[in-house]
Amino acid sequence: MGTNMLSSKCSSFSYFSARRIADSIDVPKIKVTKISTARLPNRSLVAELDYLNKYLPTTTTTHAKEDPYYKINTNGSTTSGTSTPNSAEEVKLHLIMEIVADRIEMHKNIGAQRDNWNRLLMTSVNMITLSASAMVGLAAASPSGGAPIVALKVSSTILYMAATGLILVMNKIQPSQLAEEQRNAARLFKQLHRELKTRVSLGNPSEYDVDEAMEKVLALDRAYPLPLLGSMLEKLPRTVEPAVWWPRQKQRISPRKEELGGKMKGKNGWDARLEAEMRKIVMILRKKDMAEYLKLGKQVLNFNKVLAVSGPLLSGLAALGSCFVGSVSSSWPVMVGVIGGALASVVNTFEHGGQVGMVFEMYRANCGFFKLMEESIDLNITEEDPHKRENGELFEIKVALQLGRSLSELRQIAAAVSSSHEEKDFEEFASKLF
C-alpha cells in the first residue's frame, strides 16, 4: 500500500512539472493556409505528386524492358537483371533486320519504276516509229514538191533516228529484265528478313549468326545491284549461268536434342535410306530440272538477241529510206521507209511488250534455285559428322516442300530412279512448282 501511494505521488509530481514547463514555453501559433490548386492543371498538388511517384518509374521500366537496345550499355557491357549472355548479338541481328527491311522497300520502289520505264519507253518508241512511217507515206503521196515534202522527209528522218537511239538504250538495259531482278531481290530479302526474325525468336543467337546474316545481305547486293552504270548485270550474255544470290555455304552445328523436343532418331535424324534418297534427288535436279531450264534460257536468250539486233536495224534502214524519198525515181525509199518503220514497231512490241528479258531472268533464277538446293544437299550428305549436318527429319521436310511435294511423293520419285542413273530413267521433274 505504501508503494502505491509513493507511485501516485511521483506521477502527480511529473504531471504538474510538465504543465509548468509547457506554460513557461511560449510556442508561436502557426497559421495554416489552404494551398490553392488554381495553378495546377486539372488536379491537386497531392494528386500530381501521387501520379509522378506511382506511374513514372513503372513506365520507364516498361519501356526499358521493351527496347532491345536497353540491354546494352554504352561501354558494350550488359545491364544486370534483364540482359542475357547473347544480348549483343541479338541487337546486331535487330540492326541487320532494319537494314534488310530498308532494302526491301528500295527494291520494291525501283522495280516499280523500271517496270514503268518498260511500258512508257515501249509506247513512246512505237508512236515515234509509226508517226515517222506515216510521214514517209504522206511525203511519197504528195503530188506537189518543194517545202512540204522536204519538211516531211526531215521530220520522219529525225523521228526514226530518235527511235533507233531509244531502241538501242532499251535493248541495252532491258527494263523488263531489270524489273524482274528487283522483284526477285525484294522476295529474297523478305525471305532473309523472316529467317532473321525466326532466329531472334528462338533466342541465344551467336556471332556466327551475325556474320552469316551480313554475308547473305552482301551476297544479295552483289547478285541484284541497284545502279545501272558500272555494276549492272549483263543483259545479253554469251552463256547462260544460274543466278547466284547466296554466299559460300558453310557447315554449322545442328540444334541440340532438347531444342527439337527430343524427337530425333538415329544419328541426328540421318540414316542410309535418307542419304541415298537425297543423292537421287540431286541427280534428278541436275539432269532434269536444271538442264531443262538452262535449255529454255538459251532459247529465250538467242531469241532476245535476234530481236535486239532487228529492232534498231529496221528503224535505221527506215531512216535511210526516208532520206531518199522524192530524190530518186525508184520506189524503194518509200517501201523501206514505211515497211521498215512498221516492222520496227512490231519487233519492239514483241521484245519489250512480251517482256522477253523478264522471261530469261525468270529461267535464270529458277536454275539458281535448283543450284542452291543441290549445294545444300551436297553440303549435308558429304559431311561425315552427322551432328554438323542439319537435322535429317527437318531437312527432308524442307526439301519436299521446296519442290512442292509431300514426303511420300519425294520418296516415290527417288525410289523410281534405277541404279543405272541413265537420263531415260528420270521420267518426271523433281520440282512441281516451276
matplotlib code that plots the C-alpha trace (Angstrom):
import matplotlib.pyplot as plt

x = [0.0, 2.8, 4.3, 1.0, 0.9, 4.5, 3.9, 0.8, 2.7, 5.5, 3.1, 1.2, 4.6, 5.6, 2.3, 2.5, 6.1, 5.2, 2.3, 4.7, 7.3, 4.7, 3.3, 6.7, 7.4, 5.7, 5.0, 4.1, 0.9, 1.3, -1.3, -2.3, -3.3, -5.0, -3.0, -4.6, -5.0, -5.8, -2.4, -2.4, -3.8, -6.9, -5.5, -4.4, -0.8, -1.3, -2.8, 0.1, 2.8, 0.9, 0.8, 4.5, 5.5, 3.2, 3.4, 6.7, 9.0, 6.8, 6.6, 10.3, 11.0, 8.5, 9.9, 13.4, 12.4, 10.7, 13.6, 16.2, 18.9, 18.3, 20.1, 23.4, 25.3, 27.4, 30.6, 29.5, 28.6, 25.1, 22.9, 22.0, 18.5, 17.1, 20.2, 21.2, 24.7, 24.0, 22.1, 24.8, 24.3, 20.6, 20.9, 23.1, 20.6, 17.9, 20.1, 20.6, 16.8, 16.2, 18.7, 17.1, 13.6, 15.1, 16.5, 13.1, 11.5, 14.3, 14.0, 10.2, 10.2, 13.0, 11.3, 8.0, 9.9, 11.7, 8.5, 7.0, 10.1, 9.4, 5.8, 6.5, 9.5, 7.8, 4.7, 6.9, 9.1, 6.1, 4.3, 7.5, 8.2, 4.5, 4.4, 7.6, 6.2, 3.1, 5.1, 7.1, 3.9, 2.4, 5.6, 5.5, 1.8, 2.0, 1.6, 3.3, 7.0, 9.1, 8.9, 6.1, 7.9, 11.2, 9.6, 8.0, 11.3, 13.3, 10.7, 10.5, 14.3, 14.6, 11.9, 13.5, 16.9, 15.4, 13.5, 16.7, 18.6, 15.8, 15.6, 19.4, 19.1, 16.2, 17.9, 21.0, 19.3, 16.2, 13.8, 11.5, 14.5, 15.6, 12.1, 12.2, 15.6, 14.2, 11.2, 13.4, 15.6, 12.7, 11.3, 14.7, 15.3, 11.8, 12.8, 16.0, 14.1, 11.8, 14.8, 16.4, 13.1, 12.8, 16.4, 15.9, 12.7, 14.5, 16.9, 20.6, 21.9, 25.7, 28.4, 28.2, 24.5, 25.5, 28.3, 26.1, 23.4, 25.8, 27.3, 23.8, 22.9, 26.2, 25.7, 22.2, 23.6, 26.1, 23.6, 21.0, 22.7, 20.7, 22.7, 22.6, 26.1, 29.1, 27.6, 24.6, 24.3, 24.9, 21.5, 22.6, 25.4, 27.3, 26.4, 23.5, 24.6, 22.3, 21.7, 23.7, 22.5, 23.9, 27.4, 29.6, 27.8, 29.4, 28.7, 27.1, 26.3, 22.9, 20.4, 20.5, 18.1, 16.3, 15.7, 14.0, 11.9, 14.0, 12.3, 15.5, 16.2, 19.4, 22.4, 20.8, 17.9, 20.1, 20.3, 21.4, 18.0, 17.8, 21.3, 20.5, 17.3, 19.0, 21.7, 18.9, 17.1, 20.4, 20.8, 17.2, 17.7, 20.9, 19.9, 16.2, 15.2, 18.4, 19.1, 15.6, 15.7, 19.2, 18.0, 14.9, 17.1, 19.4, 16.5, 15.0, 18.4, 19.0, 15.5, 16.1, 19.4, 17.7, 15.1, 17.7, 19.5, 16.5, 14.8, 17.4, 18.4, 14.9, 14.5, 17.9, 17.0, 13.7, 15.6, 17.8, 14.9, 13.1, 16.1, 15.8, 12.1, 11.5, 15.2, 15.2, 12.7, 12.7, 10.0, 12.4, 12.9, 9.2, 9.0, 11.9, 10.7, 7.2, 7.6, 10.8, 9.1, 6.1, 8.3, 10.5, 7.4, 6.3, 9.7, 9.8, 6.4, 7.5, 10.7, 9.6, 5.8, 6.3, 9.0, 11.4, 14.1, 11.9, 11.3, 15.1, 15.7, 12.9, 14.5, 17.9, 16.5, 14.9, 18.2, 19.8, 17.1, 17.9, 21.6, 21.1, 19.2, 21.9, 24.6, 22.6, 22.0, 25.6, 26.9, 24.9, 25.5, 29.2, 29.7, 31.0, 29.9, 26.1, 25.9, 27.3, 24.5, 21.0, 18.6, 17.7, 13.9, 13.6, 15.9, 13.7, 10.6, 12.2, 13.4, 10.0, 8.2, 10.7, 10.0, 6.2, 5.9, 4.8, 7.2, 5.6, 5.9, 9.5, 10.3, 8.4, 10.3, 13.6, 12.7, 11.7, 15.3, 17.2, 20.8, 21.9, 21.4, 20.7, 18.8, 15.9, 15.3, 14.1, 10.5, 9.4, 10.9, 11.8, 10.0, 6.3, 6.4, 8.0]
y = [0.0, 2.3, 1.5, 2.6, 5.9, 6.6, 5.9, 8.1, 11.0, 10.6, 10.6, 13.7, 15.4, 14.7, 15.9, 19.2, 19.6, 19.0, 21.6, 24.1, 23.7, 23.9, 27.1, 28.7, 28.0, 30.4, 28.4, 30.6, 29.7, 28.6, 29.8, 27.0, 28.3, 26.3, 25.6, 27.0, 24.5, 27.0, 26.9, 23.1, 21.8, 19.7, 18.0, 18.9, 19.0, 15.8, 14.1, 15.4, 14.0, 10.7, 10.5, 11.1, 8.7, 5.9, 5.9, 7.3, 4.7, 1.9, 3.5, 4.0, 0.4, -1.0, 0.9, -0.1, -3.8, -3.5, -1.7, -4.3, -1.6, -1.1, -4.4, -2.9, -0.2, 2.4, 0.6, -2.6, -4.4, -5.8, -4.5, -6.8, -8.2, -8.0, -9.0, -12.3, -13.5, -13.1, -9.8, -8.0, -10.5, -10.1, -6.3, -6.8, -9.0, -6.4, -3.8, -6.1, -6.7, -3.0, -2.7, -5.7, -4.1, -0.9, -3.0, -4.5, -1.1, 0.1, -2.9, -2.7, 1.0, 0.7, -2.4, -0.5, 2.4, 0.2, -1.6, 1.8, 2.6, -0.5, 0.5, 4.1, 3.6, 0.9, 3.0, 6.1, 4.2, 2.6, 6.0, 7.6, 4.9, 4.8, 8.6, 8.6, 5.8, 7.8, 10.9, 9.0, 7.7, 11.3, 12.6, 10.0, 10.5, 14.3, 15.5, 18.8, 19.0, 21.6, 22.6, 20.2, 17.1, 18.3, 19.0, 15.6, 13.9, 15.7, 15.1, 11.4, 11.1, 12.8, 10.6, 7.4, 8.4, 9.2, 5.8, 4.0, 5.6, 4.7, 1.1, 0.8, 2.0, -0.2, -3.3, -2.5, -2.1, -4.4, -2.7, -5.8, -7.8, -5.1, -5.1, -8.9, -8.6, -6.2, -8.3, -11.3, -9.3, -8.0, -11.6, -12.9, -10.0, -10.7, -14.4, -13.3, -11.0, -13.9, -16.1, -13.4, -12.9, -16.6, -16.8, -14.0, -15.5, -18.8, -16.9, -17.2, -16.0, -16.4, -14.4, -16.9, -16.0, -12.3, -13.0, -15.3, -12.7, -10.0, -12.3, -13.0, -9.3, -8.6, -11.6, -10.3, -6.9, -8.3, -10.6, -7.9, -4.5, -1.3, 1.1, 0.9, 2.2, 0.2, -2.8, -3.6, -7.3, -8.2, -8.5, -10.4, -12.7, -15.2, -18.1, -18.8, -19.1, -19.8, -16.8, -17.0, -14.9, -16.7, -16.8, -19.8, -22.3, -23.5, -26.2, -25.3, -27.3, -28.8, -27.8, -29.8, -32.5, -30.5, -27.7, -30.2, -31.7, -34.9, -36.3, -37.0, -40.6, -42.2, -40.0, -36.6, -37.9, -39.3, -42.9, -44.8, -44.5, -40.8, -40.3, -42.4, -40.6, -37.2, -38.3, -39.4, -36.1, -34.3, -36.3, -35.6, -31.9, -31.8, -33.9, -32.9, -29.6, -27.6, -29.0, -28.1, -24.6, -24.0, -25.1, -22.9, -20.0, -20.4, -20.4, -17.3, -15.6, -16.3, -15.1, -11.9, -11.3, -11.6, -9.1, -6.7, -6.6, -6.5, -3.5, -0.8, -2.3, -1.9, 1.6, 2.6, 1.3, 3.2, 6.4, 5.8, 5.2, 8.4, 10.4, 9.4, 9.8, 12.1, 12.3, 9.1, 7.9, 4.4, 3.3, 1.5, 4.5, 4.6, 0.9, 0.8, 3.9, 2.7, -1.0, -0.7, 1.6, -0.8, -3.8, -2.0, -1.2, -4.9, -6.1, -3.6, -4.8, -8.4, -7.8, -5.4, -5.8, -9.6, -9.0, -11.5, -10.2, -10.9, -14.5, -15.0, -13.7, -16.0, -19.0, -18.0, -17.5, -20.9, -22.5, -20.7, -22.1, -25.6, -25.0, -23.7, -26.9, -29.0, -27.3, -27.5, -31.3, -32.0, -30.0, -32.2, -35.6, -35.1, -34.1, -37.1, -35.9, -36.2, -33.6, -30.9, -31.5, -30.1, -32.4, -35.2, -35.2, -31.4, -31.4, -33.9, -31.9, -28.7, -30.3, -31.9, -28.6, -26.6, -29.0, -28.8, -32.4, -34.4, -36.7, -39.8, -38.2, -37.3, -40.9, -42.3, -40.2, -41.1, -44.8, -44.7, -43.9, -47.1, -47.8, -47.3, -43.5, -43.1, -40.0, -42.1, -43.2, -39.7, -39.7, -36.6, -33.5, -33.2, -29.9, -29.4, -25.7, -24.5]
z = [0.0, 0.8, -2.6, -4.4, -2.5, -3.5, -7.2, -7.2, -5.7, -8.3, -11.2, -9.9, -9.4, -13.0, -14.3, -12.6, -13.7, -17.3, -17.0, -15.5, -18.3, -21.0, -19.6, -19.4, -23.1, -25.4, -28.6, -31.5, -33.2, -36.8, -39.2, -41.7, -45.0, -47.7, -50.8, -53.9, -56.7, -59.3, -60.9, -61.3, -64.5, -63.7, -60.5, -56.9, -55.7, -53.8, -56.9, -59.0, -56.7, -56.4, -60.2, -60.5, -57.8, -58.9, -62.7, -64.0, -62.6, -63.9, -67.4, -67.6, -66.6, -69.0, -72.0, -71.0, -71.0, -74.3, -76.0, -77.1, -77.1, -73.3, -72.7, -74.0, -72.1, -74.0, -73.0, -74.5, -71.3, -70.5, -67.7, -64.9, -64.4, -68.0, -70.1, -71.5, -72.4, -76.1, -76.0, -78.0, -80.9, -80.7, -81.0, -84.0, -85.7, -85.0, -86.8, -89.7, -89.9, -90.1, -93.0, -94.7, -94.4, -96.0, -98.8, -99.4, -99.8, -102.1, -104.5, -104.5, -105.4, -108.0, -109.5, -109.9, -111.5, -114.0, -114.9, -115.6, -117.8, -119.9, -120.6, -121.3, -123.5, -125.5, -126.1, -127.0, -129.4, -131.2, -131.5, -132.9, -135.5, -136.6, -136.9, -139.0, -141.2, -141.8, -142.7, -145.3, -146.8, -146.9, -148.5, -151.2, -151.9, -152.0, -155.7, -155.1, -154.4, -152.6, -149.0, -147.8, -149.0, -147.5, -144.1, -144.0, -145.1, -142.4, -139.7, -140.4, -140.5, -137.2, -135.6, -137.0, -135.7, -132.2, -132.3, -133.2, -130.2, -127.8, -129.1, -128.6, -125.0, -124.2, -125.7, -123.6, -120.2, -120.9, -118.5, -118.1, -117.0, -114.6, -113.1, -112.7, -111.0, -108.4, -107.8, -107.1, -104.9, -102.9, -102.4, -101.3, -98.9, -97.4, -97.0, -95.3, -93.0, -92.0, -91.3, -89.1, -87.3, -86.6, -85.4, -82.9, -81.7, -81.0, -78.7, -77.9, -81.3, -81.8, -83.5, -86.3, -87.0, -87.2, -89.7, -91.7, -92.0, -93.1, -95.7, -97.1, -97.3, -99.2, -101.5, -102.4, -103.1, -105.5, -107.2, -107.7, -107.9, -107.9, -110.1, -113.9, -114.6, -113.7, -111.8, -114.0, -114.9, -118.5, -120.2, -123.3, -122.0, -124.2, -122.0, -119.6, -116.0, -113.0, -110.7, -107.5, -104.6, -101.6, -100.1, -99.9, -97.7, -94.5, -92.1, -88.8, -85.7, -85.7, -83.0, -79.8, -79.0, -76.3, -78.8, -81.2, -78.4, -78.2, -81.3, -83.3, -84.2, -85.4, -86.0, -85.9, -88.0, -90.8, -92.0, -95.1, -96.7, -96.3, -97.7, -100.7, -101.3, -101.2, -103.7, -106.1, -105.7, -106.6, -109.7, -110.8, -110.2, -112.1, -115.1, -115.5, -113.8, -114.2, -117.7, -118.9, -117.6, -118.9, -122.4, -122.2, -121.0, -124.0, -126.4, -124.9, -124.9, -128.6, -129.5, -127.5, -129.2, -132.6, -131.6, -130.1, -133.4, -135.6, -134.0, -134.4, -137.8, -139.2, -137.8, -139.1, -142.6, -142.4, -141.6, -144.6, -146.8, -145.7, -146.7, -150.3, -150.7, -153.7, -154.5, -156.7, -159.2, -157.7, -155.2, -152.8, -150.5, -149.8, -149.3, -146.9, -145.0, -144.5, -144.1, -142.0, -139.5, -139.2, -138.7, -136.1, -134.0, -134.3, -133.2, -130.3, -129.2, -129.3, -127.4, -124.7, -124.7, -124.4, -121.8, -123.2, -120.9, -117.9, -119.1, -119.4, -115.9, -114.6, -116.1, -114.8, -111.3, -111.4, -112.3, -109.4, -107.0, -108.1, -107.8, -104.3, -103.4, -104.9, -103.0, -99.7, -100.2, -101.2, -98.2, -95.8, -97.3, -97.7, -94.1, -92.1, -88.7, -88.6, -85.8, -88.1, -90.6, -90.5, -88.7, -91.2, -90.5, -90.8, -93.8, -95.7, -94.9, -96.2, -99.4, -100.1, -99.6, -101.6, -104.5, -104.0, -102.9, -99.9, -98.1, -99.7, -103.2, -102.6, -101.6, -104.5, -107.1, -105.5, -105.5, -109.2, -110.2, -111.1, -110.3, -113.8, -113.5, -117.1, -118.3, -119.6, -116.0, -115.0, -116.2, -114.4, -112.9, -109.2, -108.8, -109.2, -108.6, -111.8]

ax = plt.figure().add_subplot(projection="3d")
ax.plot(x, y, z, "-o")
ax.set_aspect("equal")
plt.show()
